[in-house]
Amino acid sequence: TSQQEGGMIMAAETYAKSFVHPDDIVVVGEEIKKILNREYSKSPAQIEHRIMRRNGEVRHVVVRFTVVNDEFGNPLKAIGVNQDITDRKDAEEKIRYLATHDALTGLPSSRLARDRITQAGLLA
């Protein structure tokens, strides 16, 4: 929740420096530039990236936001919400793993393959 993460109103730059995973800073920075340059024609918009929680845990989020402009069309602020999509990203990775297995062996994923994935900790 926002309370658990110290929810607050903050500048996009502060959000990026405080929470965005170092490997995703460039992607998020490019999106912030688009907002500032009035390149967002659709609203709401969204960005997927990783965050670093205060306890060091890496999570995947989708940020859905709307840009609020003044009467001249200049961006005043973005209002948004983060949704944790880590479980979805993990499931997508499992599907890619199974698809790779199928492609390499030419066989559909077997019970044995699924057991190996489970043993590797990729399936719950």
C-alpha positions as CSV (number, residue, x, y, z in Angstrom):
1,T,0.0,0.0,0.0
2,S,1.0,3.6,-0.3
3,Q,1.3,3.8,3.5
4,Q,3.7,0.8,3.5
5,E,5.9,2.4,0.9
6,G,5.7,5.9,2.5
7,G,3.0,7.1,0.0
8,M,3.3,10.7,-0.8
9,I,3.1,13.4,-3.4
10,M,6.4,13.7,-5.2
11,A,8.0,14.9,-8.3
12,A,8.6,12.4,-11.1
13,E,12.3,12.9,-10.7
14,T,12.1,12.1,-7.0
15,Y,10.1,8.9,-7.8
16,A,12.6,7.8,-10.3
17,K,15.6,8.4,-8.0
18,S,13.9,6.8,-4.9
19,F,12.1,3.8,-6.4
20,V,12.9,3.0,-10.0
21,H,15.3,0.0,-10.5
22,P,18.7,1.4,-11.8
23,D,18.4,-0.6,-15.0
24,D,15.1,1.0,-15.8
25,I,16.0,4.6,-15.1
26,V,16.6,5.4,-18.8
27,V,13.2,4.0,-19.8
28,V,11.3,5.9,-17.1
29,G,13.4,9.0,-17.8
30,E,12.3,8.9,-21.5
31,E,8.7,8.7,-20.5
32,I,9.1,11.7,-18.1
33,K,10.6,13.6,-21.0
34,K,7.6,12.8,-23.2
35,I,5.3,14.2,-20.5
36,L,7.3,17.4,-20.2
37,N,7.5,17.7,-24.0
38,R,3.7,17.2,-24.3
39,E,4.1,14.1,-26.4
40,Y,1.3,12.2,-24.6
41,S,-1.8,12.3,-26.7
42,K,-3.6,9.4,-25.0
43,S,-4.8,9.5,-21.5
44,P,-4.5,7.5,-19.3
45,A,-1.0,6.3,-20.3
46,Q,1.1,3.5,-18.7
47,I,4.7,2.5,-18.1
48,E,5.9,-0.9,-16.9
49,H,9.1,-1.0,-15.0
50,R,10.8,-2.5,-12.0
51,I,11.0,-0.8,-8.6
52,M,13.3,-1.3,-5.6
53,R,11.3,-1.4,-2.4
54,R,12.7,0.2,0.7
55,N,13.7,-3.3,2.0
56,G,15.7,-4.0,-1.3
57,E,13.1,-6.3,-2.9
58,V,12.7,-5.9,-6.6
59,R,9.1,-5.8,-7.9
60,H,7.5,-5.2,-11.3
61,V,4.9,-2.4,-11.5
62,V,2.7,-0.9,-14.1
63,V,2.2,2.9,-13.6
64,R,-1.1,4.2,-15.0
65,F,-1.3,7.9,-15.1
66,T,-3.0,10.9,-16.6
67,V,-1.3,14.2,-17.4
68,V,-3.0,17.3,-16.2
69,N,-2.3,20.3,-18.4
70,D,-2.9,24.0,-17.9
71,E,-5.2,26.1,-20.2
72,F,-2.3,26.4,-22.7
73,G,-1.6,22.7,-22.8
74,N,1.5,22.7,-20.7
75,P,1.8,19.8,-18.3
76,L,1.2,20.7,-14.7
77,K,1.3,17.3,-13.1
78,A,0.8,13.6,-13.6
79,I,-1.7,11.7,-11.4
80,G,-1.2,8.0,-11.3
81,V,-1.2,4.8,-9.5
82,N,1.3,1.9,-9.4
83,Q,0.0,-1.7,-9.6
84,D,2.3,-4.6,-8.6
85,I,2.5,-7.0,-11.6
86,T,5.3,-9.2,-10.3
87,D,3.2,-12.3,-10.3
88,R,2.2,-11.7,-13.9
89,K,5.8,-11.2,-14.9
90,D,6.8,-14.4,-13.1
91,A,4.1,-16.3,-14.9
92,E,5.2,-14.9,-18.3
93,E,8.7,-16.1,-17.5
94,K,7.5,-19.6,-16.8
95,I,5.6,-19.6,-20.1
96,R,8.7,-18.5,-22.0
97,Y,10.7,-21.3,-20.2
98,L,8.2,-23.9,-21.3
99,A,8.1,-22.6,-24.8
100,T,11.9,-22.7,-25.1
101,H,11.8,-26.2,-23.9
102,D,9.3,-27.2,-26.5
103,A,11.2,-25.4,-29.2
104,L,14.5,-27.0,-28.3
105,T,13.2,-30.6,-27.9
106,G,10.5,-30.4,-30.6
107,L,8.2,-32.1,-27.9
108,P,5.4,-30.6,-26.0
109,S,6.2,-29.8,-22.4
110,S,6.0,-33.1,-20.6
111,R,5.3,-34.0,-16.9
112,L,9.1,-34.5,-16.5
113,A,9.8,-31.0,-17.8
114,R,7.2,-29.5,-15.6
115,D,8.7,-31.4,-12.6
116,R,12.1,-30.0,-13.4
117,I,10.7,-26.5,-13.6
118,T,9.0,-27.0,-10.2
119,Q,12.3,-28.3,-8.7
120,A,14.1,-25.2,-10.1
121,G,11.6,-23.1,-8.2
122,L,10.0,-21.6,-11.3
123,L,6.5,-23.1,-10.6
124,A,4.8,-23.0,-7.3
